[in-house]
Amino acid sequence: MRLFIAINFNQETKERLQILSDELRTASSRGRYCLPENFHLTLAFLGECDAKQTAAAKAAMDTAVFDPFDIQINHIGRFKRNSGDIWWVGVCENKTLFELHHTLVTGLKENGLAVEKREFNPHITLGREVFTNAQPRQIDPFGETVSRIDLMKSEHIDGKLIYTSIYRRGKWTNPIIIEPYNPAWEIEFERIRTFLRPHISDLIVEIHHVGSTSVPGLSAKPIIDFDIEIESMDMFPQLKERLGELGFQHEGDYGITGREAFKPTLPDDFMQYHMYVCPSDSTEFERHLQFKNTLCANPQMANEYGELKMSLAKKHGSDIDAYIEGKTPFIRSVLGIC
């Protein structure tokens, strides 16, 4: 796989970047411009990696523990090329960003991966092979809070460059909150299901409420998790396109085979949710249902899990990775995984 480690941006930032890209396109006679969903800031380029090297990259990311920090985009620049210039937007000087890059590079080297020796020049590419009379300039600053980094896979599918995340590390911008069970969670899931089903019913098997909010009596983060079940991955391309038309962007599998993540790009009035698409024979999907059904049938076990989550949230604050790792032994025991 062709891999790189990057900072991805929220929808608002991508829309601001798209405006700058459109302005550049208008002022240019020729060029190849990045798709808005592909805007990112590269922290480390890894190139072609086998399974061993991919595992090493994940191990290096595990060492890069950082608190959420703000970045500001404030200027447009270019790298001159005879075949047409590379145009990009740059960020304000940021000590935390450079420290994160240094930690990652050090970890990658310690794990046996070769890293480009060029000086780190943090930027977001707008276009390549661009011919224009436009000039580099300062712009009104905008930005966001960076809380996570992604290991990204780059591939060409049907002539289109696609980036998907296969691993993610970081922290939440706010503390992890665990709330007592709320019956409204099931009602909210049904609202989401009722909205989605008429648009995709011909492509799917069912929409399943999973995760802690689906277990009566279980304390949980107030975030609805649900799986859209499809017969096989043969149905996925068509469903992906349909969900895209509804305003849901494919985020990749985050390194978990058999579970494709989507996120909304348009505002809605639902409570926060996580959407996944899984084929019927997915091991991950089967585990989601098994875990839910086991806890539903064992209230005492569900209560133990709720108490564990509350203690982990209190201990780890906003460190979502540490929180998830703390839950893993309990989850594996419920699923009977050694």
C-alpha positions in Angstrom: 0.0 0.0 0.0 1.1 3.6 -0.7 0.9 5.3 2.7 1.4 8.6 4.4 0.6 10.1 7.8 -1.5 13.2 7.7 -3.8 15.7 9.5 -7.3 15.7 8.0 -9.6 18.7 8.2 -13.2 19.2 9.1 -15.8 20.2 6.6 -15.7 23.9 7.3 -12.0 24.1 6.7 -12.3 22.0 3.5 -14.9 24.4 2.2 -12.6 27.4 2.8 -9.8 25.5 1.0 -12.1 24.8 -1.9 -12.9 28.5 -2.3 -9.1 29.2 -2.6 -8.7 26.3 -5.0 -11.6 27.6 -7.2 -10.0 31.1 -7.2 -6.7 29.6 -8.3 -8.5 27.6 -11.0 -10.2 30.7 -12.3 -6.9 32.6 -12.5 -5.1 29.7 -14.3 -4.8 28.5 -17.9 -4.1 24.9 -16.9 -3.7 22.7 -13.9 -4.7 19.6 -11.9 -6.6 20.5 -8.8 -7.2 18.5 -5.6 -10.6 17.2 -4.8 -12.0 18.8 -1.6 -12.2 15.5 0.2 -8.5 15.0 -0.4 -7.3 18.2 1.3 -4.8 17.3 4.1 -1.5 18.3 5.7 1.2 15.6 5.3 3.3 14.9 8.4 5.3 12.0 6.9 5.3 10.3 3.5 6.0 6.6 3.6 5.5 5.4 0.0 4.9 1.7 -0.8 4.6 -0.3 2.4 4.2 -4.0 3.1 2.3 -5.5 6.1 5.4 -5.3 8.3 6.1 -1.7 7.4 2.5 -0.8 7.9 2.6 -2.3 11.4 5.8 -0.3 12.1 4.1 2.9 11.0 1.2 2.3 13.4 3.7 1.6 16.2 5.4 4.9 15.5 2.0 6.7 15.6 1.3 5.1 19.0 4.3 7.0 20.4 3.1 10.4 19.2 0.9 11.3 22.1 -0.2 15.0 21.9 -2.8 17.3 23.2 -5.2 19.0 20.8 -3.7 22.2 19.3 -4.8 24.9 17.0 -3.4 25.6 13.5 -4.0 28.7 11.4 -3.8 28.8 7.6 -2.6 32.3 6.5 -0.8 32.3 3.2 -0.7 30.9 -0.4 2.6 29.7 -1.9 4.0 27.6 -4.7 6.8 25.2 -5.6 8.1 26.1 -9.1 8.2 23.3 -11.6 8.9 23.4 -15.4 5.9 21.2 -16.0 3.7 23.6 -14.0 3.8 24.8 -10.4 2.5 23.1 -7.3 0.3 25.6 -5.4 -0.5 25.2 -1.7 -1.7 27.0 1.4 0.6 27.3 4.4 0.2 27.5 8.1 1.4 30.0 10.7 4.5 29.1 12.6 3.5 26.4 15.0 5.9 24.9 17.6 3.5 22.0 18.5 3.1 21.0 14.9 6.9 20.8 14.4 7.3 18.8 17.6 4.6 16.4 16.5 6.4 15.9 13.2 9.7 15.4 14.9 8.2 12.8 17.3 6.7 10.9 14.3 9.9 11.0 12.3 11.9 9.7 15.3 9.4 6.9 15.9 9.4 5.9 12.2 13.1 5.7 12.1 13.3 3.7 15.4 10.8 1.3 13.8 13.0 0.8 10.8 11.2 3.0 8.2 12.9 5.3 5.8 11.8 8.9 6.0 12.3 11.7 3.5 15.2 14.0 4.6 13.7 17.2 3.1 13.0 20.0 5.5 9.4 19.9 6.9 7.3 22.6 5.2 3.8 22.1 6.4 1.3 22.9 3.7 -2.0 21.8 2.0 -1.8 21.2 -1.7 -4.4 23.0 -3.9 -3.2 22.0 -7.3 -0.4 20.6 -9.4 1.0 21.5 -12.9 -0.6 24.9 -12.6 0.1 27.7 -15.1 -1.1 31.0 -13.8 -0.3 34.7 -13.4 -1.4 34.6 -9.8 1.2 35.4 -7.1 1.8 34.0 -3.6 0.1 36.1 -1.0 -1.1 36.4 2.6 -4.8 35.6 3.2 -7.2 36.1 6.1 -6.3 33.4 8.6 -8.6 30.5 9.3 -8.1 27.1 10.9 -9.2 24.5 13.4 -8.2 22.4 16.3 -6.1 19.4 15.5 -6.9 16.4 17.7 -6.1 13.4 15.6 -3.7 12.1 13.0 -4.4 9.4 10.3 -2.4 6.8 8.5 -3.7 7.3 5.0 -3.8 4.9 2.0 -3.5 6.4 -1.5 -4.9 4.5 -4.5 -6.4 5.2 -7.9 -9.9 3.8 -8.3 -11.7 4.2 -11.7 -9.2 6.9 -12.6 -9.8 8.9 -9.4 -7.3 9.4 -6.6 -8.8 8.2 -3.3 -7.4 8.7 0.2 -8.7 6.5 3.0 -7.7 6.3 6.7 -6.5 2.9 7.9 -5.4 3.9 11.4 -6.1 6.9 13.6 -4.6 8.2 16.9 -5.3 11.2 19.0 -7.4 12.7 21.7 -10.8 14.3 21.8 -11.0 18.1 22.2 -13.3 17.7 25.2 -13.3 15.2 28.1 -14.9 11.8 27.5 -18.4 11.9 29.1 -20.2 8.7 30.2 -23.9 9.2 30.9 -26.4 6.9 32.6 -28.6 5.0 30.1 -31.3 7.1 28.4 -34.3 5.4 26.7 -34.2 8.4 24.3 -31.1 6.8 22.7 -33.2 4.0 21.1 -35.8 6.6 20.0 -33.0 8.6 18.4 -31.6 5.6 16.6 -35.1 4.9 15.1 -35.3 8.5 13.9 -32.0 8.1 12.0 -33.0 4.7 10.7 -36.4 6.0 9.5 -34.5 8.8 7.7 -32.0 6.6 6.0 -34.0 3.5 5.1 -36.2 4.8 2.3 -33.1 6.1 0.4 -31.1 2.9 0.6 -33.5 0.0 1.3 -33.0 -1.6 -2.1 -29.2 -1.9 -1.4 -29.1 -3.2 2.2 -30.2 -6.0 4.5 -30.9 -3.9 7.6 -29.7 -1.1 9.8 -28.7 -2.2 13.3 -28.3 -0.2 16.5 -25.1 -1.4 18.1 -22.7 -0.2 20.7 -23.4 0.8 24.3 -26.4 3.0 23.6 -28.2 -0.1 22.2 -28.0 -1.9 25.6 -30.8 -1.1 28.0 -29.4 0.1 31.4 -25.8 0.5 30.2 -24.0 3.8 30.8 -22.5 5.1 27.6 -21.1 8.1 25.7 -24.2 9.8 24.2 -23.2 8.8 20.7 -25.4 6.5 18.6 -23.4 3.7 16.8 -25.2 1.8 14.0 -24.2 -0.7 11.3 -25.7 -0.7 7.8 -25.7 -4.4 6.8 -25.2 -5.3 3.2 -25.2 -8.8 1.7 -21.6 -8.5 0.4 -19.0 -5.9 -0.5 -20.2 -6.2 -4.1 -23.0 -3.8 -3.0 -20.6 -1.3 -1.4 -19.7 0.9 -4.4 -23.3 1.5 -5.2 -24.2 2.2 -1.6 -21.2 4.5 -1.2 -22.4 6.5 -4.1 -26.0 6.7 -2.7 -24.8 7.7 0.7 -22.6 10.4 -1.0 -25.7 11.8 -2.6 -27.3 12.0 0.8 -24.3 14.0 2.2 -22.3 11.2 3.8 -18.5 11.0 3.1 -16.6 7.7 3.2 -13.8 7.8 5.7 -12.3 4.4 5.1 -12.1 1.5 7.5 -9.5 3.0 10.0 -7.7 -0.3 9.8 -10.6 -2.5 10.9 -11.5 -4.9 8.0 -15.2 -5.4 7.4 -16.3 -2.0 8.8 -16.4 1.1 6.5 -17.0 4.4 8.3 -19.0 7.3 7.0 -19.5 10.8 8.4 -22.1 13.4 7.6 -21.1 16.5 5.7 -24.4 18.3 5.9 -26.1 19.6 9.1 -28.9 17.5 10.6 -31.0 17.5 13.8 -29.9 14.1 15.1 -27.8 13.5 18.2 -24.2 12.6 17.4 -23.7 9.3 15.7 -21.2 7.0 14.1 -22.2 5.2 10.9 -20.6 2.1 9.6 -21.3 -0.2 6.6 -20.6 -3.9 7.1 -21.1 -7.0 4.9 -23.2 -9.8 6.5 -20.1 -12.1 6.7 -17.9 -9.4 8.4 -16.2 -10.7 11.6 -16.4 -7.1 13.0 -20.1 -6.9 12.3 -20.7 -10.3 14.0 -18.8 -9.1 17.0 -20.9 -6.0 17.2 -24.1 -8.0 17.4 -22.6 -10.7 19.7 -21.4 -8.0 22.2 -24.7 -6.2 22.2 -26.8 -9.4 22.6 -24.5 -10.8 25.3 -24.8 -7.6 27.4 -28.5 -7.4 26.8 -28.9 -10.9 28.2 -26.6 -10.2 31.2 -27.5 -7.0 33.1 -24.8 -7.6 35.7 -22.1 -7.9 33.1 -23.5 -4.7 31.5 -23.3 -2.9 34.8 -19.7 -4.0 35.3 -18.9 -2.7 31.8 -20.6 0.7 32.6 -18.6 1.1 35.8 -15.4 0.3 33.9 -16.1 2.9 31.3 -16.9 5.6 33.9 -13.6 4.9 35.7 -11.6 4.9 32.4 -13.2 8.2 31.4 -12.3 9.8 34.7 -8.8 8.4 34.5 -8.0 9.4 30.9 -9.9 12.6 30.4 -9.9 13.3 26.7 -7.4 10.6 25.7 -9.8 8.5 23.6 -7.1 6.0 22.5 -6.2 5.2 26.2 -9.9 4.9 27.0 -10.4 2.4 24.2 -7.4 0.4 25.1 -8.6 0.3 28.7 -11.9 -1.3 27.5 -10.3 -3.9 25.2 -9.6 -6.7 27.7 -13.2 -6.6 28.9 -14.6 -6.6 25.4 -12.3 -9.5 24.4 -13.4 -11.5 27.4 -17.1 -11.0 26.5 -16.4 -12.1 22.9 -14.3 -15.0 24.1 -11.2 -13.8 22.2 -7.9 -14.9 23.7 
